[in-house]
Amino acid sequence: MPEFVTDQSLMIVTAVLAYLLGSIPFGIVITRAMGLGDLRQIGSGNIGATNVLRTGNKGAALATLLLDAAKGGIAVLIARAALAEDAAQLAGLAAFIGHLFPVWLGFKGGKGVATFLGTLIALAWPVGLAVCGTWAVAALISRTSSVAALAAAASTAGWLFYFQEGRMLFLVVFLTILVYIRHAANLRRIKAGTEPRIGQKRSDAQA
C-alpha cells in the first residue's frame, strides 16, 4: 500500500474524474465513426478491442486497444504528477471501474483488460511490460484472447514481487479479481471448449 498523503477531498475529485475518463466507450465511438455499426450488436456485444476486431477492421481494433489502455495510463500519470502515489493508484482503480461500469452505457461496460494493462504500465512500467509480454505469449499459444487475459492477470502479483513493487499488491489483487469476475462466462466456455479464437468474425463469435 502506498503512504496516504493526499487530502481526502482531492482523492474524491481524483476518483470521480478518473472514473469519467475510464467510462469513455472508445470502442463504440470508433466503430460508429468508421461506419462499422453499433458494437453492442456485433459479436459478443462487448465494447473492447477484441470485439472490434470481429468487425474485420484491424485499425479500429488497434485504436480501441490503445485508447482503452490510455484511459488508465493517463489517469495514473496525471494524478501522480498533480498529487501523489496514493492518488495515482486510486485514479487507476477508478478508471478501470469506469471502463467496466460506464455511466454513459447504463453501467454495462467492457472487461477491462486493455485498461488494466495501461494502468500497470503507468504505475510501474517494468511490471506492466512483463504482464503485456505474458499476454502476448499466452495469446500466441492459445490463440484465445480471454485465455491470454486471464493468464496475464494471474501473473501480475508474481511480477510485482519480481520487480519489488509490493506497494501495488492490494490494488493489483483487487483488479485481478475484477478481471476474473468479468470473464466468468469466458471461463465457462473455455471449460466447455467453445471459446472463440482471436479474430473470429461476428457471425461465429460467441464471447
Secondary structure, 3 states (H helix, E strand, C coil): CCCCCCCHHHHHHHHHHHHHHHCCCHHHHHHHHCCCCCHHHCCCCCCCHHHHHCCCCHHHHHHHHHHHHHHHHHHHHHHHHHCCHHHHHHHHHHHHHHHHCCHHHCCCCCCCHHHHHHHHHHHCHHHHHHHHHHHHHHHHHHCCHHHHHHHHHHHHHHHHHHCCCHHHHHHHHHHHHHHHHHCHHHHHHHHHCCCCCCCCCCCCCCC
